[in-house]
Amino acid sequence: MRTGRAPATLRGRLALLALATTAIWVAVLTAVFNVELGARLRQQADDLVRTRAAAVAATMEAQPDGRIVEHEPADDTALDVGIWIYQGTTAVQRPSASDALQDRADRLAGTGESSADTSEPHAFRLYALPITAGDRQVGTVVASVGLDAYRYTARSVLAGSIGLGLLLLTGVYLVTRGVVGRALRPVDEMSTRAAQWSEHGTARRFATDNHLAELAGLAGNLDQLLDRQAAMLRHEQQLTAELSHELRTPLARITAETDWLVARPRTPDDQRTSHEAIAAAAGRMRRICETLLSEARSRDHQVPGRCAVTDVARALSVRSSQEHPGAPAVTVLGDGATAGVSAALVERILAPLLDNARRYAVRRIAVECERQPGRVLVAVADDGRGVPEGVGEAVFEAGRRADPDDGHDGAGLGLPLARRLARGVGGDITLAPSSEGARFVVSLPAG
């Protein structure tokens, strides 16, 4: 059984953190409120007992001989409750009170202005107000007020504030879990989609268009990670294909020589020749394996077959301008999208398209690079007369030219080669509609 550990889920931890933070604030505010309330209640009790003592003292008159004369008001019933009047230390008026309360009032007589509390089961606050004749104290008025009602109010407010705080904490915890769970729901959906995509081997990506800023960054990073993993997988597949292709010939040679040896008895010279052929084929297989595996190990810390398509296009445009000074200028547009294909292969794919655009362009050639989920699109467009109607996909057929009598060189092999190379790495080349000239769009896997 797990005890004393933080919740395993992020939602639980955030809810617990919000609960702890709120609990601290609620505890501080509750303590401050109840301390302030207790001080206010004590102040009210003091004000009440002082007011009563002053009201009674106002009815007292000290005579020059030290006697105290009481002028009774019209209604002194309220004033006589909890009031002691002393001449000197002798009580001339006292209410009905317990022995402890009476003893406490007697000790306040003749002590000047002072206060005291009793600690018996029913607490009281006492206040002594002196009655003077000139500079001499001749008597004392002691007033009392019960503190039970004030203390009951304080305890009731404390219990209520604690209960309210507990309800608030419960609500904060539940609301925080709900809000955090709702906020993390897109992450759960992204995780579910990623699991489905990994199971079915799809090339789909999250994209960043329909996400909040924080999730858009996460989606972009995940897409880049998936692109790199896809590039690694393509590299492994290419390595496997190369091994299979390169080993096929020497292995077939070894098999053929072995079959030839066991078919019937051979002379020593024949056997020696076959053994040498088998050894040479085996040596070739060893060298092939060492070469390919060494190349694969050298890329262990790199993502194979990646390049910035915009950089490759700019390099090609510079070289084209140098080789053909009179050709239209090439404009390269893009944001540095990275393709999961080597720079050399991208160059071999784009070169025939740029050559084709250079032949037919009038004033401009544009190369537009754009990153999309899981792929990079490179559009090569010119402002020439374009591909004639009715040709369409036939422009990608080997040896096919849209107009053989257009006066330009070319054997009609560049576009088919470029498409074959693009499809070989999981991409493609299509002829896109254009208002002027020709527009070819290269699709390459993202890197």
Beta strands, then each sheet from edge to edge (+ up, - down):
strand 1: 60-62
strand 2: 68-70
strand 3: 83-87
strand 4: 90-93
strand 5: 114-117
strand 6: 124-133
strand 7: 136-146
strand 8: 307-308
strand 9: 329-333
strand 10: 338-339
strand 11: 364-372
strand 12: 375-382
strand 13: 428-432
strand 14: 439-445
sheet 1: 1+ 2-
sheet 2: 4+ 3- 7+ 6- 5+
sheet 3: 8+ 10-
sheet 4: 9+ 11+ 12- 14+ 13-
end
